[in-house]
Every structure is written in C-alpha cells, then in structure tokens.
Amino acid sequence: MLHCKKLVLVAFAMASGMLSVAQDYRWQQRAEYTMDVRLDVKTHKVTGTQKLTYYNNSKDTLSKVYYHLYFNAFQPGSMMDVRSRNIADPDGRVKDRISKLKDDEIGYQHILSLKQDGKDTRYKVDGTILEVTLPKAILPGAKTVFDMKFESQVPVQIRRSGRNNKEGISYSMTQWYPKLAEYDFRGWHAYQYVAREFHGIWGDFDVKITIDPSFVIAGTGKLANADKIGYGYEKAGTTVKRAEGELTWNFVAKNVIDFAWAADPDYIHDRAQVPNGPELHFFYQNNDKIIENWKKMEGYAVKHFEFMSKTFGKYPYENYSIIQGGDGGMEYPMCTLILGEGNLGGLVGVMAHEAAHSWYQGVLASNESLYAWLDEGFTDFASHESEALLFNTSLAEAHAGSYNAYFTLIKRGLQEPISQHSDHYTTNTAYGTAAYAMGTIFLHQLKYIIGEENFYKGMRLYYNSWKFKHPEPNDFIRVMEKVSGMQLKWYMSYWVNTTKKIDYTIKTVLEKEGNTYVTLERVGEFPMPVDLVVTYKDGSKELFYIPLNETLGSKPVEDKSIKRTDLTAWPWVNPQYTAQINRRADEIATIEIDPSQRLADVERKNNIVDISQGLKAYQNATR
C-alpha cells in the first residue's frame, strides 16, 4: 500500500512538473547587438565587428547556434537562384538574374573570426546558414557573448537587398549582417533564404555605420548622434558642418527583431508628427517626378497611423521611417523600404500596407516563414480597412480584391493549404494568394461568424496580449473564442489546413399553410453559419440567423435596423437545412444567403432567389 502511495506521489509530481513546463514554454530568447561597420561606396564592401550578447531563456542546453547569412543567396547556383529558375511562375524581379551576376556583383558574407566568451568557435557555412559549434554549451538561464569580425559584399539589387536599383537608390541594406537564428519551443528556425519571409529574436541594436559623408542614412531606430550628423536630423536652429573623409552614424533601437537601413546621397528628409503617436520620417530622392506625391502621402501616413493605433492597438515606438528603397515594399522594425515612383494611390497603398506590418511583423512578430498569412494577411486586412477610411470607400469594396484573388486561384486549380512553410508552395501564385488574400478573408469572414463588435474587441485584445511574444495561430483564435464565447477552432482548421470550399445554395422555396419553407443545401465541404436575409415586398427585411452547431454559441446582433430571428443550429453533418418563414410566399421579394458577401462562397449566383413574380416563376427559372 505504501509503495502504491509513493507511485501515486511520484506520478503526481511528474505530472505537476510537466504542467509547469507546459505553462512556461513561451519563453523568449534575447539578443543584444553592438555593431561597428564601414561601407566602402567604391568597392561596395562592408567590413565590421559584431558583439552579440545572447540570453538563453529556454529550458534547453545549447551546444550549437546558427546564423543567417542572407547575402549568400545572391550568388549563381544558390537555392534562391535555382528555385527561381525552376518554379513555374518566377518572381519577375528575380527570374534568372542571380545566375548572371559577375563576381563583383554577387552578394556574400564572410566570417573572418567568431569567438564565444573569448574562445574560438568551430563553424561551417551551408548556403545562407552558418552552423556554429560552441566551445562551451549555453546552459538554461545563462548568457554568453559572441565576438565576430565579418566582411560582406553588397549585391546588385535583385530582391529587397542590394545596390543601385532601378530607381537609382544607392544602397538598400536589409538582411545585411550575420543574424542569429531564432530558437523557441519548436527548436531552431535556421531556414535557408530561398525567397520568402523572416523570423527574428527580440533584442536591442546599437549600430555605428561609417560611410562617405555625402550619403544620407535612414533606418531602424533613432539616430543617437543627430547633433553631429545634420541633414535635417539636427535640432531646430543648429548648423552642422559636414565631415571630411567619412562620417559615422549611430542608430539605436530597443526591443526589435531586426535592423535595416538605406543610404543615398540624394535623399530628402521630411518629418510629420502623429497626434499621440510616433514621429514619422520620410526619405525620398530629390526628384521632380516623385516629390509632389511624397509630400501628399505624408498626410495620409499620419492618418494611417492614427487609424491603426485606434483600431488595432497603440504603436509602441517613438518613431517610424518611410524610405524610398526602390524594390516594391518590404517591412522592417520601425521602418519600411518602398518604391518611390508611381501614382499617389499606389504610393499610399504600399505605404499603408508596409506600415501596418509594424503591428503584425514588427510588434507581434509571428513566425512569417511558417505562418505568412498570420502576418501578411492580417497586415493586408488592416491596411485595406485603413485605406477605406482614407479614400472614403466601403469595407466590402476594400476587401473585394482579396476575395476575387481567392476565387481566381480556385478556378485555376492552384490552391494549396496555407499551413505550409512559405517557401514550399508549388507556385508563387499559390503562396501570394494564400498569404495575402486568404489571410485577409480569414479575418473578414471571422467578422461574419462572431460579429463586428466582438471582432474588433478581439483584435485589440490579441495585439495587447501577445505583443513582443511571437504568437502562433492558436493564440489568436483562443483570444477570439474568449471574446466571443464561441468555439472557433473548427473554422481555423478548415481554412488553414485544408482546401475545402464554402458553397451554399437555396435549393427549394415552398409554401404550406400560409408559411414559406426555404431549404438550403451545403454543396461545398466547408460548413459555416448562415445569415439568410428575406426582403419583403413592402421593403422591410428580416434576418434568419442559422448558427453552426460547432460554434456552441451565436453571434450578437450586428444590425439593429433589421429584425433578426434566431433559428436552431445546423449540424455540420447534415447536407440540408429547412428554415420556416412565418409569411406567405407572395409577401416575399427576395431571399439571400449573406448579402454582406463576407462569406467566401465560391458560387454566389446560387445564393439569392427572386420570387417577387411568384413561386412558379422561381421554379421555372431553376429548371
């Protein structure tokens, strides 16, 4: 008996320990970078030192670490090069351009030395990954210091990073330094740089950049030596004499996942203050073709930051820089690099999207490589809603492009589950639609399921609960479940892990004993709750709300101007459902499934019937 009690106690202790570990699995590693680099604008080479203090906040002992060497992707024969030359629909900016780079045009990052706490490490390079074997393992809760000397060559701009792009920007310095890979409860995220997204460790950056004094630098963080630099960085009334030879810029950024910068001798620097928000900085070329649009865009940017902070959560940093980088748009902490040319609408659109990344990539910082839709899709959704306000358009119109892209992908037979790693889609089209359009629809359709009030409350709670914590998809859906009181994992599972489609139809409309009976059919494999709106001939409307049994709950009333009748839940296994309308058929004009069109129903033509001319006309029309 005593032996049994001991076993029970041991089992309880083990279970308690496992629970403790399970509750403590969302630790965050930390990295503090101090870098001192010099960019030679004649040779396009960067030389420098990097001191990295790394805190192992995990429960694991680490005998190896991994760095990203992103510039190595811009070499003939790299994985990025081979992938681009073999995929069916290559990125037009890449195609076969990497394969044609000359030795003085390629990118590379060479590690000259790497020490851990003063002792030499052993390391090897595999493409864009540096694998480092440590002389001393890093114990749980311990910290260590890595000292590195490195040399890089800035490639001719192909994608995101590089020099002398088509708009004439001298240097877009992104993914430019040896960057320690993230380690979390899933292990190391040491992905080769093939095409897509990034992931990073929370940390601080203190970066000194020495360059020809004719260049203006913009980037992540705040300029710590603005009084010595000038170019509009200095305080009002201060006159700064330009340096001879070279000039050192010192940027400092706290609690970010990356550091990016750009340099050009022709940058204009403007500033604008967001009320109760950050100071915005704008860097763009002194070019008559773009100045007018950039000046106009600045006002839109201020309003955009106001909208984002009010709707989704407050931007936490003191400043943000919008930089002409010359290659589409790409987000980084506290800054973005975007194209400078084009019309005003396009410029505002790319600014709004990339700046909105500050919330979902810059602050929440989900793993973009694994869950691109959780970043790109949420960002697209938020920027669409902001643009609807900026340009006075409806939300339906703002999100229509995402729905159309999704429907087109299905018609082309290219849809893939959005649960896979970003680099492993068969086509770029499938990736782009999955990450952007399907991520956007995921949210807009969630409004349909839980109601708009719950939705926006949940978006703010998600942001405020998970900022600086690298949330995953389940973290988001749990917040929405708590806010709405509904079960929602079924929805995320169908949308993310499958390619099942939503398709509901109005199968029959019959009248019996003064009542009208509408039979709906689920044609697609994806079950959803149904908003069935009846418009009567007198112009009034009535919403018949049919919850899905999986939700174990109902959304609140969204539109109080329309009468709502709640019906019993539709079990998802049942292919059909009949709703009773306590009115004669000759009193009804139309019956429609989801007139808001938030439901991503792949065949909307069968969602509405017009019986204003009588049931016989409808029955003839459906034969």
C-alpha positions in Angstrom: 0.0 0.0 0.0 2.8 2.4 0.9 4.5 1.5 -2.4 1.4 2.4 -4.3 1.1 5.7 -2.5 4.7 6.5 -3.4 4.0 5.7 -7.1 1.0 8.0 -6.9 3.0 10.8 -5.4 5.8 10.4 -8.0 3.2 10.4 -10.8 1.6 13.5 -9.4 5.0 15.2 -9.1 5.9 14.3 -12.6 2.5 15.5 -13.9 2.9 18.7 -12.0 6.4 19.2 -13.4 5.1 18.6 -16.9 2.4 21.1 -16.3 4.9 23.6 -15.1 7.0 23.2 -18.2 3.9 23.3 -20.4 2.9 26.6 -18.9 6.4 28.0 -19.2 7.0 27.1 -22.9 6.6 30.6 -24.3 9.9 32.0 -23.1 11.7 34.4 -25.4 15.4 34.3 -26.2 17.1 37.7 -26.2 19.9 39.1 -28.3 21.8 42.4 -27.8 23.8 43.5 -30.8 26.6 46.1 -30.9 27.9 46.6 -34.4 30.6 48.9 -35.9 30.7 48.7 -39.7 32.2 50.6 -42.6 30.7 50.7 -46.1 33.1 51.5 -48.9 31.0 53.1 -51.6 33.7 52.4 -54.2 34.0 48.6 -53.7 30.5 48.1 -52.2 32.1 46.1 -49.3 31.1 46.2 -45.7 33.7 45.4 -43.0 33.0 45.4 -39.4 32.6 43.9 -36.0 29.7 42.5 -34.1 29.4 41.9 -30.4 26.3 39.8 -29.6 25.2 39.1 -26.0 22.8 36.1 -26.2 20.5 35.1 -23.3 19.3 31.5 -23.2 15.9 31.8 -21.6 14.9 28.3 -22.6 15.0 25.1 -20.5 17.5 23.6 -23.0 21.3 23.4 -23.1 22.5 24.7 -26.5 25.7 23.2 -27.9 25.3 24.9 -31.3 23.9 28.2 -32.6 23.0 29.2 -36.2 23.3 32.5 -38.0 21.6 33.7 -41.2 24.0 34.9 -44.0 21.3 36.3 -46.3 23.6 37.9 -48.8 24.9 34.5 -49.8 21.6 33.9 -51.6 22.7 36.3 -54.3 25.2 34.0 -56.0 24.8 31.8 -59.1 23.8 28.3 -58.0 22.2 29.4 -54.7 18.9 27.9 -53.6 17.2 31.2 -54.4 18.7 31.2 -57.9 17.8 27.5 -58.6 14.3 27.9 -57.2 13.6 31.0 -59.3 14.8 29.3 -62.5 12.7 26.2 -61.9 9.4 27.5 -60.5 6.5 27.8 -63.0 5.8 31.4 -62.2 9.1 33.1 -61.1 9.2 36.5 -59.4 9.6 38.9 -62.2 12.3 40.8 -60.2 14.4 37.6 -59.8 13.9 35.2 -62.7 17.4 34.2 -63.9 19.2 37.4 -62.8 21.1 35.8 -60.0 22.7 33.3 -62.4 24.1 36.1 -64.5 25.8 38.0 -61.7 29.5 38.6 -62.0 32.0 38.2 -59.2 31.9 41.9 -58.4 28.1 41.9 -58.5 27.3 39.0 -56.2 26.5 39.2 -52.5 28.4 37.4 -49.8 29.0 37.4 -46.1 32.4 36.0 -45.0 33.1 35.3 -41.3 36.7 36.3 -40.6 36.6 35.2 -36.9 34.0 34.2 -34.3 34.7 33.8 -30.6 32.4 32.8 -27.7 33.4 34.4 -24.4 36.9 34.8 -25.8 37.4 31.3 -27.2 37.4 30.3 -30.8 34.3 28.5 -32.2 34.1 25.9 -34.9 31.8 26.8 -37.8 30.8 25.9 -41.3 28.8 27.6 -44.0 25.9 25.9 -45.7 24.4 28.3 -48.2 22.8 31.1 -46.2 23.2 29.3 -42.9 26.3 29.5 -40.6 26.4 26.5 -38.2 28.5 27.2 -35.1 29.7 24.5 -32.7 30.4 26.1 -29.3 33.4 25.5 -27.1 31.1 25.8 -24.2 27.4 24.9 -24.2 25.0 27.6 -23.1 23.1 26.4 -20.1 19.4 27.3 -19.4 19.2 30.8 -18.0 22.8 31.6 -18.9 24.1 34.3 -21.2 27.1 34.3 -23.5 29.0 36.8 -25.7 29.9 36.3 -29.3 32.5 38.5 -30.9 32.6 38.4 -34.7 34.6 40.0 -37.5 33.0 39.8 -40.9 33.2 41.1 -44.4 30.3 41.4 -46.9 29.8 42.4 -50.5 26.6 44.2 -51.2 25.0 42.6 -54.3 23.5 44.4 -57.2 19.9 44.6 -56.2 17.8 41.6 -57.2 15.3 41.4 -54.4 14.9 43.5 -51.2 18.7 43.9 -50.5 21.3 45.5 -52.7 22.8 48.4 -54.5 21.9 50.7 -57.4 18.4 49.5 -58.0 16.2 50.6 -60.9 15.0 53.8 -59.1 18.6 54.8 -58.5 18.8 54.2 -54.7 22.4 53.6 -53.9 22.0 51.1 -51.0 19.1 49.1 -49.6 20.7 47.4 -46.6 18.3 44.7 -45.5 19.3 41.2 -44.3 22.7 42.7 -44.4 24.5 41.4 -41.3 25.1 37.9 -39.9 21.9 37.5 -37.9 21.4 34.9 -35.1 18.6 32.5 -35.9 15.6 32.3 -33.6 15.3 29.4 -31.1 12.0 28.7 -29.4 9.8 25.8 -28.1 9.8 24.4 -31.7 13.6 24.4 -31.9 15.9 26.3 -34.2 14.4 28.2 -37.1 17.5 28.2 -39.3 15.9 28.3 -42.7 17.8 28.8 -45.9 17.0 32.1 -47.6 15.1 30.8 -50.7 12.6 33.5 -51.4 10.2 34.5 -48.6 9.8 35.6 -45.1 11.9 36.1 -41.9 11.9 35.5 -38.2 14.0 37.0 -35.5 14.9 37.3 -31.9 13.8 40.2 -29.7 16.7 42.4 -28.8 18.5 45.7 -28.8 20.7 47.2 -31.5 23.5 49.7 -31.2 24.8 50.2 -34.7 27.6 52.5 -35.9 27.8 52.9 -39.7 30.7 54.7 -41.3 30.2 56.0 -44.9 31.2 58.7 -47.3 29.7 62.0 -45.8 27.8 62.8 -49.0 25.3 59.9 -48.2 22.2 60.3 -46.0 21.2 57.2 -44.0 17.8 56.2 -42.9 16.8 53.1 -40.9 15.6 51.3 -37.9 15.7 53.0 -34.5 16.7 56.6 -33.6 19.8 58.4 -34.6 21.8 58.8 -31.4 24.3 61.4 -32.7 21.9 63.5 -34.7 23.6 66.7 -33.5 26.8 65.6 -35.3 25.1 64.5 -38.4 22.8 67.2 -39.7 20.8 66.6 -42.9 17.6 67.6 -41.1 18.3 65.3 -38.2 19.7 68.1 -36.0 17.6 70.2 -33.7 16.0 73.3 -35.0 18.4 76.2 -35.3 21.5 74.0 -35.3 24.0 74.4 -38.1 26.3 71.3 -38.6 29.4 71.4 -40.6 29.8 68.3 -42.8 32.7 66.0 -42.0 35.7 65.5 -44.3 36.5 62.0 -45.5 33.9 59.8 -43.8 31.1 60.2 -41.3 29.8 57.7 -38.7 26.1 57.4 -38.0 25.0 55.8 -34.7 21.5 54.2 -34.6 19.9 52.7 -31.5 16.8 50.5 -31.4 15.3 48.8 -28.4 13.3 45.6 -28.4 13.1 44.9 -32.1 13.7 41.7 -34.2 15.9 43.2 -36.9 17.8 46.2 -38.1 17.6 47.7 -41.6 18.9 50.8 -43.3 19.3 52.6 -46.6 21.7 55.1 -47.9 21.7 57.6 -50.8 23.3 61.0 -51.5 20.1 62.5 -52.9 17.6 61.8 -50.0 15.3 64.5 -48.9 14.3 64.2 -45.2 10.8 65.3 -44.0 9.1 64.8 -40.7 5.5 64.6 -39.5 4.0 64.1 -36.0 1.2 61.6 -35.4 -1.1 63.0 -32.7 -0.5 60.9 -29.5 1.8 58.7 -31.7 5.2 58.5 -33.3 7.2 61.0 -35.2 7.2 59.9 -38.9 10.3 60.4 -41.0 10.2 60.3 -44.8 13.3 59.8 -47.0 13.0 60.1 -50.8 15.0 61.3 -53.7 15.2 64.9 -54.8 13.4 64.0 -58.0 10.7 66.2 -59.6 8.8 63.0 -60.7 8.0 62.0 -57.1 8.3 65.0 -54.8 4.7 66.1 -55.2 3.2 62.6 -54.4 5.5 62.1 -51.5 4.5 65.4 -49.9 0.9 64.4 -50.3 1.5 60.9 -49.0 2.8 62.2 -45.7 -0.6 63.4 -44.6 -2.1 60.0 -45.4 0.6 58.3 -43.4 -0.2 60.4 -40.3 -3.9 59.4 -40.6 -3.0 55.8 -41.2 -1.0 55.6 -38.0 -3.9 57.2 -36.1 -6.3 54.6 -37.5 -4.1 51.7 -36.8 -3.4 52.7 -33.2 -7.1 53.3 -32.5 -8.4 50.2 -34.3 -5.8 47.6 -33.5 -3.6 48.8 -30.7 -1.1 51.6 -30.0 2.2 51.7 -31.9 4.8 51.3 -29.2 7.9 53.1 -30.6 8.7 56.8 -30.7 9.4 57.0 -34.5 9.0 55.3 -37.8 10.7 55.9 -41.2 9.2 55.5 -44.6 12.1 55.2 -47.1 12.3 55.1 -50.8 14.1 51.8 -51.3 13.3 51.0 -54.9 12.1 47.4 -54.8 8.4 47.1 -54.2 7.8 47.3 -50.5 9.3 45.4 -47.6 8.7 45.8 -43.9 11.3 46.1 -41.1 11.1 47.2 -37.5 10.5 50.9 -37.2 10.9 51.4 -40.9 9.9 50.3 -44.4 11.6 50.5 -47.8 9.1 51.1 -50.6 9.1 52.1 -54.3 9.2 55.9 -54.8 7.6 56.3 -58.2 4.1 55.7 -59.5 0.8 57.4 -58.8 -0.4 58.7 -55.5 -2.9 55.9 -54.9 -0.3 53.3 -55.4 2.2 55.1 -53.2 -0.3 55.4 -50.3 -1.4 51.8 -50.7 2.1 50.4 -50.4 2.9 52.8 -47.5 -0.2 51.7 -45.7 0.5 48.0 -46.1 4.1 48.2 -45.1 3.5 50.5 -42.2 0.7 48.2 -41.0 3.3 45.4 -40.8 4.6 47.3 -37.8 1.8 45.8 -35.8 1.9 42.2 -37.1 5.5 41.7 -38.1 7.2 44.4 -36.0 5.4 44.1 -32.7 3.6 40.7 -32.6 6.3 39.2 -34.8 4.7 35.8 -35.6 6.9 33.4 -37.5 6.4 34.7 -41.0 8.1 31.6 -42.6 5.6 29.2 -41.0 2.5 31.5 -40.9 2.8 34.1 -43.6 -1.0 34.5 -43.6 -0.8 35.5 -39.9 1.4 38.4 -40.8 0.8 39.3 -44.5 -2.9 38.6 -44.3 -3.6 40.5 -41.1 -1.5 43.4 -42.5 -3.4 43.4 -45.8 -6.7 43.3 -43.9 -5.7 46.2 -41.7 -4.3 48.4 -44.5 -7.4 47.7 -46.6 -9.6 49.0 -43.8 -7.4 52.0 -43.3 -7.5 52.8 -47.0 -11.3 52.5 -47.0 -11.3 55.4 -44.5 -8.5 57.3 -46.2 -10.3 57.2 -49.6 -13.9 57.0 -48.4 -14.8 53.6 -49.8 -16.8 50.7 -48.3 -15.1 47.8 -46.5 -16.8 45.4 -48.9 -15.0 47.3 -51.8 -11.8 47.4 -49.8 -11.6 43.6 -49.4 -13.1 42.7 -52.8 -9.7 42.2 -54.4 -8.8 39.6 -51.8 -12.0 37.6 -52.5 -11.5 37.8 -56.2 -7.9 36.6 -56.0 -9.0 33.6 -53.9 -11.8 32.7 -56.3 -9.4 33.0 -59.3 -6.9 30.7 -57.6 -9.6 28.1 -57.1 -10.7 28.3 -60.8 -7.1 27.9 -61.9 -6.7 24.8 -59.7 -3.7 26.2 -57.9 -4.9 26.3 -54.3 -2.8 24.7 -51.6 -3.2 24.5 -47.8 -1.9 27.7 -46.2 -0.5 25.7 -43.3 2.8 25.0 -45.1 6.2 26.8 -44.9 6.2 29.8 -47.1 9.0 28.6 -49.4 7.3 25.2 -50.2 4.3 26.3 -52.3 4.3 24.9 -55.8 3.7 28.3 -57.3 4.3 31.9 -56.3 0.7 32.5 -57.2 -0.5 30.0 -54.6 1.8 31.5 -52.0 0.8 35.1 -52.7 -2.9 34.3 -52.6 -2.6 32.2 -49.5 -0.5 34.7 -47.5 -2.3 37.9 -48.5 -5.8 37.2 -49.9 -6.7 34.2 -47.8 -5.2 35.8 -44.7 -7.4 38.8 -45.3 -10.5 36.7 -45.9 -9.8 34.7 -42.8 -10.4 37.9 -40.7 -13.2 39.5 -42.7 -15.1 36.2 -42.7 -14.4 35.9 -38.9 -16.4 39.2 -38.6 -19.3 37.3 -40.2 -19.0 34.5 -37.7 -18.6 36.3 -34.4 -20.0 39.8 -35.2 -18.1 43.1 -35.8 -18.1 44.3 -32.2 -16.6 41.1 -30.9 -14.1 41.0 -33.8 -12.6 44.5 -33.2 -12.5 44.0 -29.5 -10.7 40.7 -30.1 -8.2 42.2 -32.5 -7.2 44.8 -29.9 -7.0 42.2 -27.1 -4.9 39.9 -29.3 -2.4 42.7 -30.0 -2.2 43.9 -26.4 -1.9 40.3 -25.0 0.7 39.0 -27.4 2.9 41.9 -28.4 6.6 41.1 -28.2 5.8 37.3 -27.7 5.8 35.7 -31.2 2.1 34.5 -31.1 1.0 31.5 -33.2 -2.3 30.8 -34.9 -3.9 29.1 -31.9 -3.0 32.1 -29.7 -5.1 34.3 -32.0 -8.1 32.0 -32.2 -8.2 31.5 -28.4 -8.4 35.2 -27.9 -11.4 35.3 -30.3 -13.0 32.4 -28.6 -12.7 34.1 -25.2 -14.1 37.4 -26.5 -17.0 35.9 -28.5 -17.8 32.9 -26.2 -17.9 30.7 -29.3 -15.9 27.7 -30.4 -13.8 28.6 -33.4 -11.0 26.1 -33.9 -13.1 24.3 -36.5 -13.0 27.4 -38.6 -9.3 27.9 -38.4 -8.7 24.2 -39.1 -10.8 24.2 -42.2 -9.4 27.4 -43.6 -5.7 26.8 -42.7 -5.2 23.1 -43.0 -7.5 22.2 -45.9 -8.5 23.4 -49.4 -12.2 22.7 -48.7 -14.5 25.3 -50.1 -17.7 27.1 -49.0 -20.7 26.8 -51.2 -24.3 27.1 -50.1 -27.3 27.2 -52.3 -31.0 27.9 -51.9 -32.4 24.6 -53.1 -36.2 25.0 -52.8 -38.8 27.5 -51.7 -42.2 26.1 -50.9 -45.3 27.5 -49.3 -47.5 25.4 -47.0 -50.4 26.6 -44.8 -49.5 30.2 -45.1 -45.8 29.7 -44.2 -42.8 29.7 -46.5 -40.2 27.0 -46.2 -36.7 27.6 -47.5 -34.4 24.6 -47.9 -30.7 25.4 -48.0 -28.1 22.9 -49.2 -24.4 22.8 -48.3 -22.8 22.0 -51.6 -19.2 22.6 -50.5 -17.3 20.7 -47.9 -16.7 23.7 -45.6 -19.5 24.2 -43.1 -20.4 27.7 -41.9 -23.2 29.5 -40.0 -25.7 31.2 -42.4 -27.2 34.6 -42.5 -30.4 34.3 -44.5 -31.9 37.6 -45.3 -35.5 37.9 -46.5 -36.6 41.1 -48.2 -40.4 41.5 -48.2 -42.3 43.3 -50.9 -43.1 46.2 -48.5 -39.3 46.9 -48.4 -38.7 45.6 -44.9 -36.1 42.9 -44.2 -35.7 40.1 -41.8 -32.5 38.2 -40.9 -32.9 34.5 -40.1 -29.7 33.5 -38.3 -28.7 29.8 -38.5 -25.8 29.1 -36.2 -23.4 26.2 -37.0 -23.5 23.6 -34.2 -19.7 23.6 -34.0 -19.7 27.2 -32.6 -21.7 26.2 -29.5 -23.0 29.8 -29.5 -24.3 32.6 -31.6 -23.0 36.0 -32.7 -24.7 39.1 -31.3 -27.0 41.2 -33.4 -24.9 43.3 -35.8 -27.6 45.4 -37.5 -30.3 46.6 -35.2 -32.2 48.2 -38.1 -33.2 44.7 -39.3 -35.4 42.3 -37.4 -33.4 39.1 -36.5 -34.9 35.7 -35.9 -32.6 33.1 -34.4 -33.1 29.5 -35.6 -31.8 26.2 -34.3 -28.2 25.3 -35.1 -27.4 23.5 -38.3 -25.4 20.2 -37.5 -22.4 20.2 -39.9 -23.0 16.6 -41.0 -26.4 17.5 -42.4 -26.3 18.5 -46.1 -29.6 20.3 -45.9 -31.5 22.6 -43.6 -35.0 23.9 -43.9 -35.9 27.3 -42.4 -39.5 28.4 -41.7 -40.6 31.9 -42.6 -44.0 32.8 -41.0 -45.1 34.7 -44.0 -46.8 33.8 -47.3 -44.6 33.5 -50.3 -46.5 36.2 -52.2 -45.3 38.6 -49.5 -41.6 37.9 -50.2 -39.5 39.6 -52.9 -36.0 38.0 -52.4 -34.2 35.5 -50.2 -30.5 35.8 -50.0 -27.6 34.0 -48.2 -25.2 36.5 -46.7 -25.9 39.8 -48.6 -22.8 41.3 -46.9 -20.7 38.9 -49.0 -18.3 38.3 -46.2 -18.8 34.6 -46.7 -16.2 33.3 -49.2 -18.8 31.3 -51.1 -17.3 30.1 -54.3 -20.6 30.2 -56.2 -22.5 33.3 -55.3 -25.0 33.0 -58.1 -27.0 30.4 -56.2 -27.1 32.5 -53.0 -30.2 34.5 -54.0 -33.6 33.8 -55.4 -36.1 36.4 -56.6 -39.7 35.3 -56.1 -41.3 38.7 -56.5 -43.1 37.3 -59.5 -44.3 34.3 -57.6 -43.0 30.8 -56.8 -43.9 29.5 -60.2 -41.5 31.9 -61.9 -38.7 30.9 -59.5 -39.3 27.2 -60.1 -39.3 27.7 -63.9 -36.0 29.7 -63.6 -34.3 26.8 -61.6 -35.2 24.0 -64.1 
